Amino acid sequence: MDIKPMSMYFKYEGKARPEIKSASTFDAILAGERTGTTRFPDWYKWNPALYEQLKQIPPGTELKFFDTPKMTNDSRVVTVRTVPTKRSKSLGLGGSAHELTYQDLVDNPQWLELWSKREGWSPSEGLNFFRKYGKGTQIPFELVGDNRIATPMPIRQADSVSFASRPYTPPQRVSPDLGQQYLAMQDDLADLAYAAQSQYGLRDMASSMYP
């Protein structure tokens, strides 16, 4: 299954579990502190089919996360792989993704604790998310190989020569030598104009150049 890259840029800002040292969800992945992400249907109102696709994501699927909302070429990128899990034998849920509701987490504190450990958010913040959005699908994952150092995406050639990427060069002042040459040229033109006036009687040309 081919899944489009996703953004991963939220800051914990004091709302993480006590053991989480990373400042953001992206950095928590790199540090091995975050092994799951939850996607809410409200985030996919522009494309509900994409949310449905995430609910069916199979184990072993590689995902790419960008550390910026717009996922630009200068973003950091990390690759993870979905892992097989089972939320509850009684519910018969396997695969790599589980859709949870707010009521699920309220009624099953063990599910809320598991959700929290995967995400890095505190249990209370997890309830805040699901209270706001109603339901969401959690996707557990693991880092791919030794991909613990995020790497920037390569910059396209078109971007590298864009106007915005060119260094600013301030305008240079005219050198004193060039200024003196310009004044000398003006004097030479004046001499030629008056010579033409006296020798050939071209008064109109001389007066039009230097009134």
Secondary structure, DSSP 8 states (H G I E B T S, - for coil): -----EE---B-TT-B-TT---SBHHHHHHTT---EEEE-GGGGTT-HHHHHHHHT--TT-EEEEESSTT--TTSEEEEEEE----S-TTTT--SS-EEEEHHHHHH-HHHHHHHHHHH-B-HHHHHHHHHHHSEEEEEEEEE-TT--S-EE----HHHHTSGGGS---------HHHHHHHHHHHHHHHHHHHHHHHHH--HHHHHHH--
